[in-house]
Amino acid sequence: MAKITAVASLGWAHYTLYQALPRIQARGFKRVEITSFSIYCFHFNFGTPGPTELRRMLDTFGLQPISLNYFPGGYDAWRAEEIDRFEQDMTRKLRHLPEVGIPMTTMSFGMRNQRPDQETQLANAVKAFDRVGAIAERLGVRMLLEVPHLYSIWSRPEQVLWIFERLQSPNIGALIDSSHWGVIGYDMDAFVDALGPRLWHIHLRDSRGPDTADGKQELELTPGKGIVDFAKLARTLDRIGYSGDVALDFEYRDMTLEDIEQEYDAGLHYLEQVGWELPDTVKQ
């Protein structure tokens, strides 16, 4: 049976880690993904907590970090000079991860656009990823691409596979987010089979509606409130013998802490109903 193993701090996007981590501990999770973006959910950027304090906090709450979902900002993939800026930005953060004990992090190069030079942009992304993948490997950190991603230049499976076919670094794997799958509607079995051993991580979240191509897709729903076929995803992962982490990537903004807890109650109950196993320690 497919098993949920972790929870992301993104569920408390408008709160601090000082508020999120006690909630995660109280619910019984032992494995956590830290989320930190450039525009909201600033859980591990370059302020507080720093690496030393974050390591201490995780130890205090008995939490093991499994990954960092990191987005320092957008890059114009049609500009080759942006690759240098991307490498500098990612290297700055990568140096923090060994101290905390975070083994993986995401990276993204190229915001979705309608320019005619899509293949050139994808080729620049491959160069950027290979360069950062090599740096991360020396630091003992694995890199993740969240794919397909509706806000990125790889918003369709064929673009994703184009990238992976050309990557030289073995230190880069795929993260599938079920909410993007729900909107795009691609063939999950075929995509997973094509990724093969590059599939390293899974996010669970619900979604609904069309791909509006404007960054306003409905991607932040609690499981059971959208159209994602979580039972199908569980069967697919079971079929391939997937053994990596599966993190709840629920995302809530402008919501009280109490209401967030109710959303987790509902989402966990629904996922169990459709065939997902929870850690023995997790409370509903």
C-alpha positions as CSV (number, residue, x, y, z in Angstrom):
1,M,0.0,0.0,0.0
2,A,1.3,3.5,-0.9
3,K,2.4,5.3,2.3
4,I,2.5,8.9,3.3
5,T,5.8,9.5,5.0
6,A,6.2,13.2,5.6
7,V,4.6,16.6,5.7
8,A,5.7,20.0,4.3
9,S,5.8,23.2,6.2
10,L,3.9,24.8,3.3
11,G,0.7,24.0,5.1
12,W,1.6,26.9,7.4
13,A,2.7,29.2,4.6
14,H,1.7,32.5,6.3
15,Y,3.1,31.4,9.7
16,T,6.7,31.0,10.8
17,L,8.6,27.7,11.4
18,Y,8.4,28.5,15.1
19,Q,4.6,28.0,14.7
20,A,4.6,25.3,12.1
21,L,7.1,22.8,13.6
22,P,5.2,22.3,16.9
23,R,2.0,21.6,14.9
24,I,3.8,19.1,12.8
25,Q,5.2,17.4,15.9
26,A,1.9,17.4,17.7
27,R,0.2,15.6,14.7
28,G,2.8,12.9,15.0
29,F,4.9,13.3,11.8
30,K,8.6,12.5,12.2
31,R,9.7,13.5,8.7
32,V,9.4,17.1,7.4
33,E,9.9,19.0,4.2
34,I,10.9,22.6,4.7
35,T,9.4,25.1,2.2
36,S,10.9,28.5,1.4
37,F,10.0,30.8,-1.5
38,S,10.9,34.3,-2.5
39,I,7.4,35.8,-2.4
40,Y,5.8,34.0,0.6
41,C,6.4,31.1,3.0
42,F,9.8,32.4,4.1
43,H,10.7,29.4,6.3
44,F,14.3,29.0,5.4
45,N,15.6,31.9,3.3
46,F,18.4,34.0,4.7
47,G,16.9,35.4,7.8
48,T,15.7,33.6,11.0
49,P,16.1,30.7,11.5
50,G,19.6,30.2,10.1
51,P,21.1,26.8,9.6
52,T,22.4,26.3,13.1
53,E,19.1,27.3,14.7
54,L,17.0,25.3,12.3
55,R,19.1,22.2,13.1
56,R,18.5,22.8,16.8
57,M,14.8,23.3,16.2
58,L,14.4,20.1,14.3
59,D,16.3,18.2,16.9
60,T,14.1,19.7,19.7
61,F,10.9,18.6,17.9
62,G,12.3,15.2,16.9
63,L,11.9,15.9,13.2
64,Q,14.1,14.6,10.4
65,P,14.4,16.9,7.3
66,I,13.9,15.1,4.0
67,S,14.0,18.0,1.6
68,L,13.8,21.7,1.0
69,N,11.2,23.0,-1.4
70,Y,13.1,26.1,-2.5
71,F,12.3,28.9,-5.0
72,P,14.5,32.0,-4.8
73,G,12.8,33.7,-7.7
74,G,12.2,33.5,-11.4
75,Y,14.8,33.5,-14.2
76,D,14.5,34.4,-17.9
77,A,15.5,31.1,-19.6
78,W,16.0,32.8,-22.9
79,R,18.9,34.8,-21.5
80,A,22.0,32.6,-21.3
81,E,23.6,35.0,-18.8
82,E,20.8,34.1,-16.3
83,I,22.5,30.7,-15.9
84,D,25.3,32.4,-13.9
85,R,22.9,34.2,-11.6
86,F,20.9,31.0,-11.1
87,E,24.1,29.1,-10.2
88,Q,25.2,31.8,-7.7
89,D,21.7,31.9,-6.0
90,M,21.5,28.1,-5.7
91,T,25.0,27.7,-4.5
92,R,24.5,30.3,-1.7
93,K,21.6,28.2,-0.3
94,L,23.2,24.8,-1.0
95,R,26.0,25.6,1.4
96,H,23.5,25.7,4.2
97,L,21.9,22.3,3.7
98,P,24.7,20.0,5.0
99,E,24.7,21.8,8.3
100,V,21.0,21.3,8.7
101,G,21.1,17.7,7.4
102,I,18.7,18.4,4.5
103,P,19.5,15.8,1.8
104,M,17.6,17.2,-1.2
105,T,16.3,20.5,-2.6
106,T,14.3,21.7,-5.6
107,M,15.5,24.0,-8.3
108,S,13.7,25.8,-11.1
109,F,15.0,27.7,-14.1
110,G,12.7,29.3,-16.6
111,M,9.2,30.7,-16.0
112,R,6.4,29.7,-18.4
113,N,6.0,32.0,-21.4
114,Q,4.8,32.1,-24.9
115,R,8.0,33.0,-26.7
116,P,8.9,31.1,-29.9
117,D,12.3,29.9,-28.7
118,Q,11.0,27.3,-26.3
119,E,13.6,24.7,-27.2
120,T,16.4,27.2,-26.6
121,Q,15.0,27.9,-23.2
122,L,14.9,24.3,-22.3
123,A,18.5,23.8,-23.5
124,N,19.5,26.7,-21.2
125,A,17.7,25.0,-18.4
126,V,19.6,21.8,-19.0
127,K,22.9,23.7,-18.8
128,A,21.8,25.4,-15.6
129,F,20.7,22.2,-13.9
130,D,23.8,20.3,-14.8
131,R,26.0,23.0,-13.4
132,V,24.1,23.2,-10.1
133,G,23.7,19.4,-10.0
134,A,27.5,19.0,-10.0
135,I,28.0,21.6,-7.3
136,A,25.3,20.0,-5.1
137,E,26.9,16.5,-5.6
138,R,30.1,17.8,-4.1
139,L,28.2,19.0,-1.1
140,G,26.3,15.7,-0.7
141,V,22.9,17.2,-1.7
142,R,20.6,15.8,-4.4
143,M,18.6,18.1,-6.6
144,L,14.9,17.8,-7.6
145,L,12.9,19.1,-10.5
146,E,9.2,19.4,-9.8
147,V,7.7,18.1,-13.0
148,P,5.6,18.9,-15.0
149,H,5.1,22.3,-13.4
150,L,2.4,24.6,-14.6
151,Y,4.4,27.8,-13.9
152,S,7.6,26.6,-15.5
153,I,8.8,26.1,-19.1
154,W,8.4,22.4,-18.6
155,S,4.6,22.4,-18.1
156,R,4.0,19.3,-20.1
157,P,5.5,15.7,-19.8
158,E,7.2,15.9,-23.2
159,Q,9.2,19.0,-22.2
160,V,10.2,17.2,-19.0
161,L,11.4,14.1,-20.8
162,W,13.3,16.3,-23.3
163,I,15.2,17.8,-20.3
164,F,15.9,14.5,-18.6
165,E,17.1,12.9,-21.8
166,R,19.8,15.6,-22.1
167,L,20.9,16.0,-18.5
168,Q,24.5,14.8,-17.8
169,S,24.3,15.0,-14.0
170,P,23.2,11.9,-12.3
171,N,22.5,14.0,-9.2
172,I,19.1,15.3,-10.5
173,G,15.8,13.5,-9.9
174,A,12.1,14.2,-10.4
175,L,9.4,15.3,-8.0
176,I,5.8,14.7,-9.1
177,D,3.1,16.9,-7.5
178,S,-0.3,15.5,-7.8
179,S,-2.0,18.9,-8.0
180,H,-0.2,19.7,-11.3
181,W,-1.2,16.3,-12.6
182,G,-4.8,17.0,-11.7
183,V,-4.9,20.1,-13.9
184,I,-2.7,18.8,-16.8
185,G,-4.3,15.4,-16.9
186,Y,-1.3,13.5,-18.4
187,D,-0.9,9.7,-18.4
188,M,0.6,9.0,-15.0
189,D,1.6,5.4,-15.7
190,A,3.4,6.3,-19.0
191,F,5.1,9.3,-17.4
192,V,6.4,7.4,-14.4
193,D,7.6,4.6,-16.6
194,A,9.5,7.1,-18.7
195,L,11.1,8.7,-15.7
196,G,12.2,5.3,-14.3
197,P,14.8,5.6,-11.5
198,R,14.8,9.4,-11.8
199,L,11.6,9.5,-9.7
200,W,12.7,10.5,-6.2
201,H,9.9,12.4,-4.5
202,I,6.1,12.8,-4.4
203,H,3.9,15.7,-3.3
204,L,0.2,15.1,-2.4
205,R,-2.3,17.9,-2.9
206,D,-5.6,18.3,-4.7
207,S,-6.6,20.6,-7.6
208,R,-9.3,21.2,-10.2
209,G,-10.2,23.2,-13.2
210,P,-8.4,24.0,-16.5
211,D,-4.9,25.0,-17.2
212,T,-5.4,28.8,-17.5
213,A,-1.7,29.4,-18.3
214,D,-1.7,32.5,-16.2
215,G,-0.5,31.3,-12.8
216,K,-4.0,31.2,-11.4
217,Q,-4.7,27.5,-11.7
218,E,-6.5,25.9,-8.8
219,L,-3.6,24.0,-7.2
220,E,-4.0,24.5,-3.5
221,L,-6.9,22.2,-2.5
222,T,-7.2,19.8,0.3
223,P,-7.4,16.1,-0.9
224,G,-11.1,15.3,-1.5
225,K,-12.0,18.8,-2.6
226,G,-10.7,18.6,-6.2
227,I,-10.5,16.1,-9.0
228,V,-7.1,14.3,-8.4
229,D,-7.4,10.5,-8.6
230,F,-5.3,9.7,-5.5
231,A,-6.3,6.1,-5.6
232,K,-4.9,5.8,-9.1
233,L,-1.6,7.5,-8.0
234,A,-1.3,5.1,-5.1
235,R,-1.7,2.1,-7.5
236,T,0.9,3.5,-9.9
237,L,3.4,4.0,-7.1
238,D,2.7,0.5,-5.8
239,R,3.1,-1.0,-9.3
240,I,6.6,0.4,-9.7
241,G,7.7,-0.4,-6.1
242,Y,8.3,3.3,-5.3
243,S,10.2,3.6,-2.0
244,G,10.9,7.3,-1.7
245,D,9.2,9.9,0.4
246,V,5.6,11.0,-0.1
247,A,5.0,14.4,1.5
248,L,1.7,16.1,2.2
249,D,2.1,19.4,0.4
250,F,-1.1,21.0,1.6
251,E,-1.0,24.8,1.2
252,Y,-3.0,27.3,3.1
253,R,-2.9,31.1,3.3
254,D,-4.9,33.6,5.2
255,M,-6.3,30.8,7.4
256,T,-6.3,30.4,11.2
257,L,-4.2,27.7,12.8
258,E,-7.4,26.0,14.0
259,D,-8.9,25.9,10.5
260,I,-5.6,24.5,9.1
261,E,-5.8,21.7,11.6
262,Q,-9.4,20.9,10.4
263,E,-8.2,20.8,6.8
264,Y,-5.4,18.3,7.7
265,D,-8.0,16.2,9.5
266,A,-10.2,16.1,6.4
267,G,-7.4,15.6,4.0
268,L,-5.8,12.7,5.9
269,H,-9.2,11.0,6.4
270,Y,-9.9,11.2,2.7
271,L,-6.5,9.9,1.7
272,E,-6.9,6.9,4.0
273,Q,-10.3,6.2,2.5
274,V,-8.8,6.0,-1.0
275,G,-6.0,3.7,-0.2
276,W,-3.1,5.6,1.4
277,E,-1.4,4.4,4.6
278,L,-0.3,6.9,7.3
279,P,2.6,6.6,9.7
280,D,1.6,4.8,12.9
281,T,2.5,7.9,14.9
282,V,0.2,10.3,13.0
283,K,-3.0,11.6,14.7
284,Q,-6.2,12.7,13.0
